[in-house]
Amino acid sequence: MKPLDGVTVLDFTQAYSGPYCTVNLADYGARVIKVERLGSGDQTREWAPLRNGDGASGYFALYNRNKEGIAVNMRDPRGVEIIKKIAAKADIVVNNFKVGTLDKLGLGYKDLKEVNPKLVFTSITGYGQDGPLAKLAAYDNVIEATCGLMDQTGFADKQPIRSGASIGDSYTGLMAAFASACAYYSQLNTGEGQTVDVAMQDALFGTIEDTILHYYATGDMLVRQGNSRTHLYSPYDVCQCKDGWVAFSALTQKGFEEFCVESGREDLMADERFATNDLRCQNNDALIAEMKKVFAEIAMDEIETKFSGKNFAVAPVIHAGQTIKAKHMADRDMVLKIDDNYVGPFDAVGHPIKFQKTPAEVRKCSPLLGEDTESVLRELGYTEEEIAELKKDDVVQTV
């Protein structure tokens, strides 16, 4: 049994933020019925990486596992009727269309509420369902720019930098999954459904902690600090070692002293410039210069034996391809082995939440376009003759 066993999700999402929301619901037990366009389906079916250039998208395979897939023409009244029949039996609807898209199709919250008053209706957008920006196009880099994150990422004398991963999409997807589960729990207690409005800008803006606090405390805007955070603590940085890069941080006095002892630089403890965290922040450049001398003599594979890591946090900067092969990741069950319809066997990132009794699992790979259309239609009561007619009239697509 899984935490969300018995929950049915009607999934209109595509690209990243929406599918990341619903794949998390699916991994933890929900039945997710993914609706796609006829012919092309989810846009990520064409996104790189493509296996051997044959059009099989690893991106789609990764974020659409554990889902049933149906292809329906929602511009045809008969397609709308199919969707409403599914919604009548669903618990949660998730979409990441532009504001008003489902309303125009006759499948907005007001429409689906008529067939299922208990429905939780979650919408994921760039800027939310209302406000002056609501109808603007938005992608991860634009959201990082408008929420303030990009202005704080990079070095002061260079251009602002986007995060290395699409955290605007992934974090928003997680927030939407959490919000959907919360709204469903409320529905179980009250018997009432509701809309859930999750905006990428809101989600990422909610993570801008110290920058906002600093602004209201001092009236000053923090400038980009690269890998340092000298407005809070020092040392905290990234520098070169013999054969790569190393990241480190000492947020406590014990951490700083641990570095000094284990690196053989006890002299730094006696230097009055570095006596307290406040002084280390003021003299950060001088301290980092001394630490660079230490790490310049250490190879990446020596870091773990050189430092205990009890209070001084330190680790080599490695590629994610190395991370997925690390023993710690295997021991933590953070590597999934998936055999997909399209891309074949591949390794995927595992489930970060570890339930003792109801763990997440991969039950099936991503669906072929329209793979489950027929079975879902039969479940809704459609006869073989009716299904054949719907296929002939391009209302639905099957495998």
Secondary structure, DSSP 8 states (H G I E B T S, - for coil): --TTTT-EEEE---TTHHHHHHHHHHHTT-EEEEEE-SSS-SGGGG-S-BGGGSS-BHHHHHHSTTEEEEEE-TTSHHHHHHHHHHHHH-SEEEE---TTHHHHTT-SHHHHHHH-TT-EEEEEESS-SSSTTTTS---HHHHHHHHTTGGGSSBTTS-----SS-HHHHHHHHHHHHHHHHHHHHHHHHS--EEEEEEHHHHHHTT-HHHHHHHHHHS-----BTT--TTT-SSEEEEE-SSSEEEEE--SHHHHHHHHHHHT-THHHH-GGGSSHHHHHHTHHHHHHHHHHHHTT--GGGHHHH---SSSEEEE---HHHHTTSHHHHHTT-EEEEEETTTEEEEEE--S---SSS-----S----TTTTHHHHHHHTT--HHHHHHHHHTTSEE--
